[in-house]
């Protein structure tokens, strides 16, 4: 059985650089990376905020949460009745959808 640890919250944006600057200023988050398509911010306590522009490889939707696991083994990650939406073995993450299209990302820690 995998041990899931809450990892991050995800936000939609059409200009991730602009949004990163806004959230950094509002909440004193450190900006770890920022481009037009993706930004990562972190709080002092380790909370991560991803800001993404939708793309072919990054399906940003409302209701997105992310978790990490020690090993990304699809046979051990049993999230029934969620639907496997995408799997990227190279970058070590997987995406599932629930019946309402809320997305759950799982990253290898």
Phi, psi and omega in degrees: 000131179285147173260111181271138177234128178302135188243312189197165169248153184235139178236150176273142174203152172261347176221090187293329177297313180297316180295321179299316179297320179297308183292328176296315180292316183293319189242007180059036175280146173278137177271117179270328175199151175203130173222179177299330187257342185203141174217149176230129178234152179224144175271170177299331182274357177101358176297136181249137175238117174264138174235123186225145168268132181303139177211179180303323184259358180223095183271090181276125179222161173300151177073051182247132174229157182229146178226160171244155175224154180297321179227137180266087181240108185299331179292329181270338179273093182258098181248035175300138010264024179291152181263128174295122184257317178205154181218126179237095184295322182296313182268001172061053172213160181219152181232135177237156175237141172269184185294345179256010181071019168289138185258139175237115176267142174232121181249147171287131182291000000 
